[in-house]
Amino acid sequence: MEFDTVPRGMREIQDEMIAIRRRIHAMPELGFEEIQTGNLVASCLEKWGYRVHRGLGRTGVVGTLKNGEGPSLALRADMDALPIQEESALPYASAIAGKMHACGHDGHTAILLAAARYLAEHRQFKGTLHLVFQPAEEGLGGAKAMLDDGLFELFPCDAIFALHNMPGLPAGKFGFVSGPCLASSDTVTIRVYGHGGHGAMPHVAVDPVVVCASLVMALQSIVSRNVNPLDSAIVTVGEIRSGDAPNVIPDMAQMRLSVRAFNPEVRSLLERRITDLTESHAKSFGARAEVDYQRRYPVLVNHEAQTALAREVALNWLGEDGLVPNMRPVTASEDFAFLLEKKPGCYLFIGNGDGEGGCMVHNPRYDFNDACLPVAATYWVKLVERFLG
């Protein structure tokens, strides 16, 4: 990472911004609980001259800075933590049992705050800047909640951008994917109803556990035999629960699935096939199945023109060495997809480091790489000055 590419004004505030990041890390708040984090964000923005709106999407914060007439741009950072017990032993580790910033949202928030301060102090742009600090990205759809509360009606913009750190990629390098970038994410709950009985007399019972065991393998045939091999899809059985004694055949067994795709048509195909296969499979055993299919986050599709612009900003600033070559889509999901369904924009990545000892997000030993903070914040500054130039 070439730190001489970070402007002096950013280097002068980076220690303070890192301290803010670590303060947020130590006080993690789950989705729609981001009261302290929101207070900190709002206080900083107001101090730097932003007009602040609170309560959008319950605990969201939006800061607006207008500097003359021109286009409008929105940048988004997520604020929520995860229900994970931290195992990092860091001096600024989570002070809240069972809660942890294990996805780097503390870093994303601090990055946008650093950019906010620099932009307010230098104001090398013409137009309106909206900084969206979003709650509840981790599975609760905070982006959708902000939309439902009128995000783009209250804060109209010509485009919106967001970034996410990515362990495994070189620290400080930027990755861009045009088109489908992140997968859709759906959750399926399957309940199989059999007929309970004694474990020693299975012939007079209908065992829902056996149905589920067979169904796990049958579900895998959907991807291998129903989805076009040129498309991507994932059906993961993450949970099976049934019974509480080894010699009792239970009446019911439950399975929970995570289902992902990069194509809306494939997503619909998966829903149909999972439902049909599950119901017919259970019937073939003499059991009955109920399928509760919950569509959660749609496919995140980056817009071509905005992605090209975002990439060009990084390329002009850092050169080819500052970019991740041949960045590919990621099978994770993000509710920023809801925002990109309404406005053009791009969701991009910054490497969190690929050295020994690093770990993926959602790991109890994960930590955001503070060395990336001034680089990522500078990128936001460059993008704003280009878009609102």
N, C-alpha and C positions, 0 to 999 in steps of 0.2 A: 504494500500500500504506500503510495507516494504522498506523504503528508505536506510536501511543499506545494501541492495543488490546492490545498485548503487556504482560503484568504486569511489575512492577518486578523481581521475582525472576528472571524469564526474561531481562530485559535485562541484569541483572547478570552472568549467566553466558554471554551469547551470544558474546562475543569468544573465550572459552575453547573453546566448542563449535565455533565456526568454525575455530579453530586445529586442533582434532581432525579436522574434516572435511578440511582441507587436508593434514594429515598422512596420512590414509587415501588421499587422492587421489594423493599422491606415492609410495605403496607399493602399487600395484594388484596384486591377486591374482586369478587366474582361478578358475573354479568348482572346488570341492573342494580348493582350495589356500589357503584363507583363514586361514592359521595366525597370521600377525602381526596381521591385523585381528581375529581371534577373541581373541587375547591381549589386545589393547587393550580390546575390548568387555568381556571378562570382568573385567579389572582395574578398569575404571571401575565396573561394576555391583557388584562385591564391596566396593569402597571406599564405595559409597553405601548398602550394607546389603541388597543383593539376595542371595538364595540362587541360586547359579549352577550350571547343568548344562552340561557340554561333551561334544562327540562325537556328538550327535544328528545324523543325516544326515552323518556323517563329520566335518564341520568346523563344524556349527551350534552356536550358543550360545543358551541360554534362561535368562533372569533372572526370578525370582519374588519378588514383594513382597506379603506379606499384611498387611492392616491391619483387624483385626476380622473379624466374620462378615458374609457377604454373597455376592453373585453373583461369578462369575469372568469375566474378560475377557482376551483375548489381542490384542496388537498385533504386527505383523510388519514387519521391514525386511530388505531383501536386501543382501548384502555384496560380491558378486563383481564383477569388472571384465571387460573385453572384450579380445580379441586384436587390438588396434588400436594403431598407432604414433601417439602424441600429437603434434599440430602446433600447440599453443596458445601456446607460448613463455611460459607463466605461470611466476612464480617458484617455484610449488609443483607444476609439471608432473611427470608421471610420471618416476620415476628408473629405471624398468624398461623396457628396450627391447621394443617390440612388445606392451606391455600398457598399458591405459588405463581409467580410470573415465569411459567415454563415455556412460553412461546415468544417471548421478546416484546410483548406489547408495552412493557415499561420503556424499552428502547425506542419503539416506534413513537410513543408519546413524547419522549425527550427529544428525539430527532426533530419532530415538527415544532416543538417549543423553541429549540435552538434556531431553526430557520425563521420562526416567527419573530424572534428578537432581532436577528440580523436584518431581516427585511424591514422591520419597523424603524431601525436605526439608520438604514442606508436608503431605503425607498427608491431604488433604481428600477421602478416599473410605473406603468400608467394603466389604471383600471382598478378592478375590485378583486380582492383576495378573500376567500372564505376558507377558514381552517376548521375542519370537522373532526372533533374528538368523539369517537363513537363508542358506545357501550356494547357489551354483550355480543361480541363476535363469535365467541366459542359456543356455537350450537344453539344460541337463543335468538338469533336473528335481529340483533340490534340495528343493523342497517335498515331492515324492513320497518322496524318500529319508528325510526327517524323519518323514513319516507311517509309512513302513515300519518305522522304528525306534521307533514308539510315541508320537509327539508328543502326541496327544490322550488317550492312556491315562495317560501320565506327567503331563501338564499339562492336565487337563480344563478346559474353558471353555464359557461360555454363548454366546459369539459371538467372532468374530475380524475384525479390520480391518487394512487396509494402504493405503498411499498411494504415488503416483508423481508425480514432477514432469513437467510437460508444457510444453515450449517452444512458443511460439506463442499461449499463453494469458496474459492479464495476470498479472504477477508477484503472488503472494500470494493470488490468488482461487481458490476451491475449486469443483470440478466434480463432479457426481454423476449417475450413470446407474443407474436401477433395471432389473432384468432382465438380458438379455444385454448385456454391457459391452465385453468383449474377445473377439476371434475365436478359434476353435480354430486350431491350427497343426500341419500334417502335412508330412512330407518324403517325397518320392517319388524313387526312383532307377530310371531306365529304361535298360536295356541292349538295344540293337538289334544283332542278329547278321546280317550279310550274307555276302557271299563276296568276298574281296579280289581285287585284280587291278591291272593297269596302267591308269594314268589315261588313256592314249591308246586303250584298248580297253574302254570301259565296258559294251559289250554282252555281254561274257563274264563280267561280275562282277555282284554285287548290292550296290549302294552304300548302306550304312547311313546315310551323311551325308545323302543325299537323302531317305531315310525320315524322319530326324529333322527336316529342314527342313520337310517337309510336315506332320509331326506337330505341330510348334509351332503352326501355324495351326489344325489340326484340333482340338487341345485347347481352343482358345478357344471353339469352338462348344458346349462343355459348359455354360459359364455362360450363353451367349446363347440356347441352344436347349433345354437340359434343366432348368435351374434356373428356378423360378418367378420372374418379373420382380420380384415384391414381396419376394423374399428376396435376401440378399447372399452373394456367393461370389467367391473369387479363385483363379485358377490361373496361377501365374507360373513361366515357365521361366527359371531363373537361371543355368544352366550347361549347355553342350554341349561335349563333349570327344571328339576322334577324330583319329587319324592324326598323322603327323609329317613328311610330305613332300607337296609339291603334285602330284606325278605318280603317287601311289600311292593306290588305293582301299583303305581299311582293311577289316578283317574286322568290326570292332565300333565302335559309337559309343555314348556315354553321355550321358544328360540327367538333370538334377536339378531338381525342381520344389518350389515352396512352395505349399501349398494351404490356404485359409482359409475359414471359414464361421461364421455366428452361430447356426446351428440344427443340432442333432445329426442330424436326418434329412437335411438338405442335405449334411452332412459325409459321411454314409454313401453318399448318391447320388453325390457326387463320386468317392469311392473306387471304386465299381462302374463308373462310366462311364469314368474314366481307365484302369482296368485293361482293360475290354472294348474300348474304342476303340483303345488302344495295340496290343493283341495283334492285332486284326483289321486295323488299318491297316498294320502291319508285314507281315502275311500277304499283303495285296493287292499288295505290292511284291516278294513272293517272299522276304522276310526273316522273321526270328523275333524276338520281343521278350519280355523278362523284366521284370516290374514288382515292385519291392520297395517296398511302401507302408507307411511307418512313422507310426503315430499318435503324436503327441507331446503337445501340451497341449490339453485340452478347452476348450470354450467357457466363458469366465468369466461366471457368472451371479450378479449381486448380488441378495441377498434383499430383498424389498420393505420389510419392517418395519425391518430394520437400516439400509437405505439412507435411509429416511425419517427415522430417528433421527439418522443421521450428518449429513444435510442440515439438520435442525432445529437441531443444535448450532451449525453454522456460521452459520445464519440468525439465531439468537438472539444470537450473539456479534457478527457483523459487519453484519447486515442484508443486504438484497438486493444492495447494492453489493459485498459480499464474495463473491458467487457468480457463477459463469459461467452466463449464461442459456442455456437450451436446449442443455445439454451433450449431445452425441451419442455413440453407441458408437464405439470406436476399433478399427481392423482389426489392430492389434498383438496379441500374445498374452502370456500370463503364467501361470506355474505356480502362482500363488496360486489358480487355478481348482481345483486338486486339493483345497486346504484348504476352499474354499467348497462342494465336493461333500460334505464331511463335517460342516461346522459352518455355521450362519447367520452372515452378515456382509456386509461391503461393501468394495469396492476403489474408492478415490476419487482425485481428481487435485488437484494444486496447480499453478497457473501458474508457469512458470519465467521468463516475460517474453516480450513480443511486439515489443520494440523492434528497431531496426536493428542489425545486427551479431550478433544471436543466431542459433543454428543448432539443428537437430533433434538428438535423441540419436543415438548410433552414428555421430557425425561426429568426425573427428580434432581438430576445433577446439572441440568442445562443452565447456562447464563448467557445473556446478551454480551457481545464483544464490544466493549466501550470504545475501542480504537476505531470502530466503524461509525460512531456517532457523528463526529464532525464532517466526515466524508459524505455520509448520507444527507446531513443537514445542508451541506454545501450544494449537493445535487438539487435539493428542493429550491434553493435560492437560484441556481442556474436555470431551472425549469421555469420558475416564476418570471424571472427577468427576460427569458426568451418568449414565453407565451404572452406576457403583458408588456413586451418591449415596445 
